[in-house]
Amino acid sequence: MKRMTRYIVGSAIAGSLIALLVIVALELVFAFVEETGDLGRGDYNALTAMLYVLLTAPYRAYEAFPMATLIGSLMGLGTLAARNELTAMRAAGFSVLAVARAVMLAGVVLGATAFAIGEYLAPPAEHYAQNLRAMAMTQQVALDRQRGFWARDGSRFVQVDRALSDRSLQGLRIYEFDSERELEQVLQAESARFGAGGWQLQGVRATRFSGEGVEIEELADLVWDADLEPQMLEVVVVDPETLPIAALTEYIAYLERNGLETSRYRLAFWVKIATPVATIALLLLTVPLVFGSVRSAGAGQRIFLGVLIGIVFLLFNRLLNHAGLVYGLPPALSALLPSMLFGLIGLWGVARVR
């Protein structure tokens, strides 16, 4: 029985990884074609665009994991069903429930792999990709590998810890120099927002240097007269979905302390939890399918069915996520409900298999 379990687990995992490789390869091709529209912007050339697209591969793989496991498992287990290997296993005493347990075990392995990619591989790769793209497109803004990004505004240099959006910044240090390149003033601000009057700094500490000494002044807010436009920061704004759970937790705590909206970051946090769950749920859904409608189907039909179910899941998942943001649904519910629903459908299907 253990050998049969390993055989089913191996078939499901191998099929899923092959499907993942194909899906990611296609996404990379389409992404490179899309990037060609920005070629010639600054120093952004075809080689840089290709490297940028390759660096986004881990996050694309993380996003594609649920659909890839669905298609791959349908292909792998469908092949076993078409060759009557699953029927032979059942005749030998290996029940449908045992097949479902083996598939669930494969789902746990693949879900853990997806979680590891989303937490440890995709975030730094996305960071390096953004760094590469930003430095190639503009010489005014550059990412710092260790902390935030740097921007130049005339004779001033600005270090920013985080860009919550292109109009909302957190943790600023503005270094102003005189005509002799001597440091004249350092402005430290907890946050900055761009509005009709320009950049509004909050929680400001101004340190001025002169021949008479150092003068320190603290201000509740200050209008920063800068040429740095929000459009220049679009290349360095990090999407919450690309952040690891630890960074999302830190962002949420910061936003709560400052009375800012946290719903998008809370949703991204729960989506991180939901992706491995979705991987397991969609794998479970393949069990009743391979014992039913796709048992005698060809490879093309299995792929079509997998893509169709995957698209339905993807659309339902995104619709519920956006609806949660608009209508104020609990982030945990809007992120986990699609996976739970498809998982329940899979359990119901397994219970109905004869």
DRENNUFI-511787 format. One record per residue (C-alpha): residue in three letters; residue number from 1; x, y, z. Coordinates in Angstrom, 1 decimal, decimal comma, always signed. Layout:
N
R   aa    i      xx      yy      zz
R  ALA  NUM       X       Y       Z
...
***
This chain:
354
R   aa    i      xx      yy      zz
R  MET    1    +0,0    +0,0    +0,0
R  LYS    2    +2,9    +2,4    +0,8
R  ARG    3    +4,3    +1,8    -2,7
R  MET    4    +0,9    +2,6    -4,2
R  THR    5    +0,7    +5,8    -2,1
R  ARG    6    +4,2    +6,9    -3,2
R  TYR    7    +3,3    +6,1    -6,8
R  ILE    8    +0,2    +8,3    -6,7
R  VAL    9    +2,0   +11,1    -4,8
R  GLY   10    +4,9   +11,0    -7,3
R  SER   11    +2,5   +11,1   -10,3
R  ALA   12    +0,6   +14,1    -8,9
R  ILE   13    +3,7   +16,0    -8,0
R  ALA   14    +5,5   +15,3   -11,3
R  GLY   15    +2,5   +16,3   -13,3
R  SER   16    +2,0   +19,5   -11,3
R  LEU   17    +5,6   +20,6   -11,6
R  ILE   18    +5,6   +20,0   -15,4
R  ALA   19    +2,4   +22,0   -15,7
R  LEU   20    +3,9   +24,8   -13,5
R  LEU   21    +7,0   +24,9   -15,7
R  VAL   22    +4,9   +25,3   -18,9
R  ILE   23    +2,6   +27,9   -17,4
R  VAL   24    +5,4   +30,0   -16,0
R  ALA   25    +7,3   +29,8   -19,3
R  LEU   26    +4,3   +31,0   -21,2
R  GLU   27    +3,8   +33,9   -18,7
R  LEU   28    +7,4   +34,9   -19,1
R  VAL   29    +7,1   +35,1   -22,8
R  PHE   30    +4,0   +37,3   -22,6
R  ALA   31    +5,6   +39,4   -19,9
R  PHE   32    +8,6   +40,0   -22,1
R  VAL   33    +6,4   +41,1   -25,0
R  GLU   34    +4,6   +43,5   -22,6
R  GLU   35    +7,9   +44,9   -21,4
R  THR   36    +9,0   +45,7   -25,0
R  GLY   37    +6,7   +48,7   -24,8
R  ASP   38    +9,1   +50,3   -22,3
R  LEU   39   +12,3   +49,6   -24,2
R  GLY   40   +14,3   +52,8   -24,8
R  ARG   41   +13,0   +54,4   -21,6
R  GLY   42   +16,2   +55,6   -20,0
R  ASP   43   +18,7   +52,7   -20,2
R  TYR   44   +16,1   +50,0   -20,3
R  ASN   45   +17,0   +47,7   -23,2
R  ALA   46   +16,1   +44,2   -24,3
R  LEU   47   +18,7   +42,5   -22,2
R  THR   48   +17,6   +44,3   -19,0
R  ALA   49   +14,0   +43,6   -19,8
R  MET   50   +14,8   +39,9   -20,2
R  LEU   51   +16,7   +39,8   -16,9
R  TYR   52   +13,8   +41,7   -15,2
R  VAL   53   +11,2   +39,2   -16,5
R  LEU   54   +13,3   +36,2   -15,4
R  LEU   55   +13,6   +37,7   -11,9
R  THR   56    +9,8   +37,8   -11,7
R  ALA   57    +9,6   +34,1   -12,4
R  PRO   58    +9,4   +33,0    -8,7
R  TYR   59    +6,4   +35,2    -8,0
R  ARG   60    +4,7   +34,1   -11,2
R  ALA   61    +5,3   +30,5   -10,2
R  TYR   62    +3,9   +31,2    -6,7
R  GLU   63    +0,7   +32,7    -8,2
R  ALA   64    +0,3   +29,9   -10,7
R  PHE   65    +0,7   +27,0    -8,2
R  PRO   66    -3,0   +26,3    -7,6
R  MET   67    -3,9   +26,1   -11,3
R  ALA   68    -0,7   +24,2   -12,2
R  THR   69    -1,4   +21,6    -9,5
R  LEU   70    -4,9   +21,2   -10,8
R  ILE   71    -3,9   +20,7   -14,4
R  GLY   72    -0,8   +18,6   -13,5
R  SER   73    -2,7   +16,3   -11,2
R  LEU   74    -5,5   +15,9   -13,8
R  MET   75    -2,9   +14,9   -16,3
R  GLY   76    -1,0   +12,6   -14,0
R  LEU   77    -3,9   +10,9   -12,3
R  GLY   78    -5,9   +10,9   -15,5
R  THR   79    -3,2    +9,0   -17,2
R  LEU   80    -3,3    +6,4   -14,4
R  ALA   81    -7,1    +6,2   -14,8
R  ALA   82    -6,9    +5,9   -18,6
R  ARG   83    -4,4    +3,0   -18,2
R  ASN   84    -6,8    +1,4   -15,7
R  GLU   85    -4,0    +1,5   -13,0
R  LEU   86    -6,4    +3,2   -10,5
R  THR   87    -9,0    +0,4   -11,2
R  ALA   88    -6,3    -2,2   -10,5
R  MET   89    -5,4    -0,5    -7,3
R  ARG   90    -9,0    -0,5    -6,2
R  ALA   91    -9,2    -4,2    -7,0
R  ALA   92    -6,2    -4,8    -4,9
R  GLY   93    -7,9    -3,1    -1,9
R  PHE   94    -6,7    +0,5    -2,4
R  SER   95    -9,9    +2,5    -1,8
R  VAL   96   -10,9    +5,8    -3,3
R  LEU   97   -10,4    +7,3    +0,2
R  ALA   98    -6,8    +6,0    +0,1
R  VAL   99    -6,3    +7,6    -3,3
R  ALA  100    -7,7   +10,9    -1,9
R  ARG  101    -5,3   +10,7    +1,1
R  ALA  102    -2,3   +10,2    -1,3
R  VAL  103    -3,4   +13,2    -3,3
R  MET  104    -3,8   +15,2    -0,2
R  LEU  105    -0,3   +14,2    +0,8
R  ALA  106    +1,0   +15,5    -2,5
R  GLY  107    -1,0   +18,6    -2,0
R  VAL  108    +0,7   +19,2    +1,4
R  VAL  109    +4,1   +18,9    -0,2
R  LEU  110    +3,2   +21,2    -3,1
R  GLY  111    +1,4   +23,6    -0,7
R  ALA  112    +4,5   +23,8    +1,4
R  THR  113    +6,6   +24,4    -1,7
R  ALA  114    +4,4   +27,2    -2,8
R  PHE  115    +4,5   +28,8    +0,7
R  ALA  116    +8,4   +28,5    +0,7
R  ILE  117    +8,6   +30,2    -2,7
R  GLY  118    +6,1   +32,9    -1,7
R  GLU  119    +8,0   +33,6    +1,6
R  TYR  120   +11,7   +33,2    +0,8
R  LEU  121   +12,3   +33,2    -2,9
R  ALA  122    +9,8   +35,5    -4,6
R  PRO  123   +10,1   +38,6    -2,3
R  PRO  124   +13,9   +39,1    -2,8
R  ALA  125   +13,7   +38,2    -6,5
R  GLU  126   +10,9   +40,8    -6,9
R  HIS  127   +13,0   +43,3    -5,0
R  TYR  128   +16,0   +42,8    -7,2
R  ALA  129   +13,8   +42,9   -10,3
R  GLN  130   +12,3   +46,3    -9,3
R  ASN  131   +15,8   +47,6    -8,4
R  LEU  132   +17,1   +46,6   -11,9
R  ARG  133   +14,1   +48,1   -13,7
R  ALA  134   +14,1   +51,3   -11,6
R  MET  135   +17,8   +52,0   -12,1
R  ALA  136   +17,5   +51,4   -15,9
R  MET  137   +14,5   +53,5   -16,4
R  THR  138   +15,4   +56,5   -14,4
R  GLN  139   +18,6   +58,0   -12,9
R  GLN  140   +16,6   +60,0   -10,3
R  VAL  141   +15,3   +57,0    -8,3
R  ALA  142   +17,3   +53,9    -7,2
R  LEU  143   +16,4   +51,1    -4,8
R  ASP  144   +18,6   +50,3    -1,9
R  ARG  145   +19,0   +46,6    -1,4
R  GLN  146   +19,1   +46,9    +2,3
R  ARG  147   +16,6   +49,7    +3,0
R  GLY  148   +13,9   +51,4    +0,9
R  PHE  149   +15,1   +53,5    -2,0
R  TRP  150   +17,0   +56,8    -2,8
R  ALA  151   +15,8   +59,7    -4,9
R  ARG  152   +17,5   +62,8    -6,1
R  ASP  153   +15,7   +66,2    -6,0
R  GLY  154   +18,0   +68,9    -7,4
R  SER  155   +20,7   +69,4    -4,7
R  ARG  156   +18,8   +67,2    -2,2
R  PHE  157   +19,1   +63,5    -1,7
R  VAL  158   +16,1   +61,6    -0,3
R  GLN  159   +16,1   +58,2    +1,4
R  VAL  160   +12,8   +56,5    +1,9
R  ASP  161   +12,1   +53,4    +3,9
R  ARG  162    +8,9   +52,4    +2,2
R  ALA  163    +6,6   +53,6    -0,5
R  LEU  164    +3,1   +52,5    +0,5
R  SER  165    +2,0   +54,0    -2,8
R  ASP  166    +3,4   +56,6    -5,3
R  ARG  167    +1,6   +59,2    -3,1
R  SER  168    +2,3   +57,9    +0,4
R  LEU  169    +5,8   +57,4    +1,8
R  GLN  170    +7,1   +56,2    +5,1
R  GLY  171   +10,3   +57,0    +6,9
R  LEU  172   +12,1   +59,9    +5,0
R  ARG  173   +15,5   +61,5    +5,4
R  ILE  174   +16,1   +64,5    +3,2
R  TYR  175   +19,8   +65,6    +2,9
R  GLU  176   +20,2   +69,2    +1,6
R  PHE  177   +23,5   +70,5    +0,4
R  ASP  178   +24,7   +74,1    -0,4
R  SER  179   +26,5   +75,2    -3,6
R  GLU  180   +29,8   +74,1    -2,0
R  ARG  181   +28,4   +70,6    -1,5
R  GLU  182   +28,4   +71,0    +2,2
R  LEU  183   +25,6   +69,4    +4,2
R  GLU  184   +23,3   +72,2    +5,1
R  GLN  185   +20,2   +70,5    +6,5
R  VAL  186   +18,7   +67,1    +7,3
R  LEU  187   +15,0   +66,7    +7,5
R  GLN  188   +13,6   +63,5    +9,0
R  ALA  189    +9,9   +62,7    +8,7
R  GLU  190    +7,8   +59,8    +9,8
R  SER  191    +5,7   +60,0    +6,6
R  ALA  192    +4,8   +62,1    +3,6
R  ARG  193    +1,7   +62,4    +1,5
R  PHE  194    +1,3   +64,0    -1,9
R  GLY  195    -1,7   +66,3    -2,3
R  ALA  196    -2,8   +69,5    -4,1
R  GLY  197    -0,1   +71,5    -2,4
R  GLY  198    +2,7   +69,1    -3,0
R  TRP  199    +4,4   +66,8    -0,5
R  GLN  200    +3,1   +67,2    +3,1
R  LEU  201    +5,6   +65,8    +5,7
R  GLN  202    +4,4   +64,6    +9,1
R  GLY  203    +6,4   +64,2   +12,3
R  VAL  204    +9,3   +66,3   +11,1
R  ARG  205   +12,7   +66,8   +12,8
R  ALA  206   +14,9   +69,4   +11,1
R  THR  207   +18,7   +69,4   +11,8
R  ARG  208   +20,5   +72,5   +10,5
R  PHE  209   +24,2   +72,9   +10,2
R  SER  210   +26,0   +76,2   +10,2
R  GLY  211   +29,3   +77,8   +11,3
R  GLU  212   +27,6   +78,6   +14,7
R  GLY  213   +26,7   +75,0   +15,4
R  VAL  214   +23,8   +72,6   +15,0
R  GLU  215   +20,2   +73,7   +15,4
R  ILE  216   +17,4   +71,1   +15,9
R  GLU  217   +13,7   +71,9   +15,4
R  GLU  218   +10,7   +69,5   +15,6
R  LEU  219    +7,6   +70,2   +13,6
R  ALA  220    +4,2   +68,5   +13,5
R  ASP  221    +4,1   +68,9    +9,7
R  LEU  222    +5,9   +70,7    +6,9
R  VAL  223    +5,3   +71,3    +3,2
R  TRP  224    +8,2   +69,9    +1,2
R  ASP  225    +8,8   +71,9    -2,0
R  ALA  226   +10,1   +69,2    -4,2
R  ASP  227   +10,3   +68,4    -7,9
R  LEU  228    +9,9   +64,7    -7,1
R  GLU  229    +6,6   +63,7    -8,8
R  PRO  230    +4,5   +60,6    -7,9
R  GLN  231    +4,9   +59,3   -11,4
R  MET  232    +8,7   +58,9   -10,8
R  LEU  233    +7,9   +56,6    -7,9
R  GLU  234    +5,7   +54,1    -9,7
R  VAL  235    +8,7   +51,9   -10,5
R  VAL  236    +9,6   +51,5    -6,8
R  VAL  237    +6,1   +51,0    -5,2
R  VAL  238    +5,9   +47,4    -3,9
R  ASP  239    +2,7   +45,5    -4,2
R  PRO  240    +1,5   +44,0    -0,9
R  GLU  241    +1,0   +40,7    -2,6
R  THR  242    +4,8   +40,3    -3,3
R  LEU  243    +5,8   +40,9    +0,4
R  PRO  244    +6,5   +38,1    +2,9
R  ILE  245    +4,2   +37,6    +5,9
R  ALA  246    +6,7   +39,2    +8,3
R  ALA  247    +6,8   +42,4    +6,2
R  LEU  248    +3,0   +42,5    +5,8
R  THR  249    +2,6   +42,2    +9,6
R  GLU  250    +5,0   +45,1   +10,1
R  TYR  251    +3,2   +47,2    +7,5
R  ILE  252    -0,2   +46,5    +9,1
R  ALA  253    +1,1   +47,5   +12,5
R  TYR  254    +2,6   +50,7   +11,1
R  LEU  255    -0,7   +51,6    +9,3
R  GLU  256    -2,7   +51,0   +12,5
R  ARG  257    -0,4   +53,2   +14,6
R  ASN  258    -0,9   +56,0   +12,1
R  GLY  259    -4,6   +55,5   +11,6
R  LEU  260    -4,3   +54,5    +7,9
R  GLU  261    -6,3   +52,0    +5,9
R  THR  262    -5,1   +48,4    +6,4
R  SER  263    -7,6   +46,4    +4,4
R  ARG  264    -5,4   +45,8    +1,3
R  TYR  265    -2,5   +44,6    +3,4
R  ARG  266    -4,7   +42,4    +5,6
R  LEU  267    -6,1   +40,9    +2,4
R  ALA  268    -2,6   +40,3    +1,1
R  PHE  269    -1,7   +38,6    +4,4
R  TRP  270    -4,6   +36,2    +4,2
R  VAL  271    -4,0   +35,5    +0,5
R  LYS  272    -0,5   +34,3    +1,5
R  ILE  273    -2,2   +31,8    +3,9
R  ALA  274    -4,9   +30,9    +1,3
R  THR  275    -2,5   +30,0    -1,6
R  PRO  276    -1,2   +26,7    -0,1
R  VAL  277    -4,8   +25,9    +1,0
R  ALA  278    -6,0   +26,5    -2,6
R  THR  279    -3,3   +24,2    -3,8
R  ILE  280    -4,5   +21,3    -1,6
R  ALA  281    -8,2   +22,0    -2,3
R  LEU  282    -7,8   +22,0    -6,1
R  LEU  283    -5,7   +18,8    -5,9
R  LEU  284    -8,5   +17,1    -3,9
R  LEU  285   -11,0   +18,2    -6,6
R  THR  286    -9,1   +16,1    -9,2
R  VAL  287    -9,9   +12,8    -7,4
R  PRO  288   -13,7   +12,6    -8,3
R  LEU  289   -12,8   +13,9   -11,7
R  VAL  290   -10,3   +11,2   -12,6
R  PHE  291   -12,8    +8,5   -11,4
R  GLY  292   -15,5   +10,1   -13,5
R  SER  293   -15,6   +12,4   -16,4
R  VAL  294   -11,9   +12,5   -17,4
R  ARG  295   -11,3    +8,7   -16,9
R  SER  296   -11,5    +8,0   -20,6
R  ALA  297   -10,7   +11,5   -21,8
R  GLY  298    -7,7   +12,4   -23,9
R  ALA  299    -4,8   +14,6   -22,7
R  GLY  300    -6,2   +17,6   -24,6
R  GLN  301    -9,6   +17,2   -22,9
R  ARG  302    -8,0   +17,0   -19,4
R  ILE  303    -5,9   +20,1   -20,0
R  PHE  304    -9,0   +22,0   -21,2
R  LEU  305   -11,0   +20,9   -18,2
R  GLY  306    -8,2   +21,8   -15,8
R  VAL  307    -7,8   +25,2   -17,4
R  LEU  308   -11,5   +25,8   -17,3
R  ILE  309   -11,8   +24,9   -13,6
R  GLY  310    -8,7   +26,9   -12,8
R  ILE  311   -10,0   +30,0   -14,6
R  VAL  312   -13,4   +29,7   -12,7
R  PHE  313   -11,5   +29,5    -9,4
R  LEU  314    -9,2   +32,4   -10,4
R  LEU  315   -12,1   +34,6   -11,4
R  PHE  316   -14,2   +33,7    -8,3
R  ASN  317   -11,2   +34,3    -6,1
R  ARG  318   -10,3   +37,7    -7,5
R  LEU  319   -14,0   +38,8    -7,6
R  LEU  320   -14,4   +37,9    -3,9
R  ASN  321   -11,1   +39,6    -3,0
R  HIS  322   -12,1   +42,9    -4,7
R  ALA  323   -15,6   +42,6    -3,3
R  GLY  324   -14,1   +42,2    +0,1
R  LEU  325   -12,1   +45,5    -0,3
R  VAL  326   -15,1   +47,4    -1,7
R  TYR  327   -17,8   +46,1    +0,7
R  GLY  328   -15,6   +45,7    +3,8
R  LEU  329   -15,8   +41,9    +4,1
R  PRO  330   -13,4   +40,2    +6,6
R  PRO  331   -10,1   +39,7    +4,7
R  ALA  332    -9,8   +36,1    +6,0
R  LEU  333   -13,2   +35,3    +4,6
R  SER  334   -12,7   +36,8    +1,2
R  ALA  335    -9,3   +35,2    +0,9
R  LEU  336   -10,1   +31,7    +2,2
R  LEU  337   -13,7   +31,2    +1,1
R  PRO  338   -13,0   +30,2    -2,6
R  SER  339   -10,4   +27,5    -1,4
R  MET  340   -12,8   +26,2    +1,3
R  LEU  341   -15,7   +26,0    -1,2
R  PHE  342   -13,7   +24,2    -3,8
R  GLY  343   -12,3   +21,9    -1,1
R  LEU  344   -15,8   +21,1    +0,1
R  ILE  345   -16,8   +20,3    -3,5
R  GLY  346   -13,9   +18,0    -3,7
R  LEU  347   -14,8   +16,2    -0,5
R  TRP  348   -18,4   +15,9    -1,7
R  GLY  349   -17,2   +14,4    -5,0
R  VAL  350   -14,9   +11,9    -3,3
R  ALA  351   -17,8   +10,8    -1,1
R  ARG  352   -20,0   +10,1    -4,2
R  VAL  353   -17,4    +8,0    -6,0
R  ARG  354   -18,4    +4,4    -6,2
***
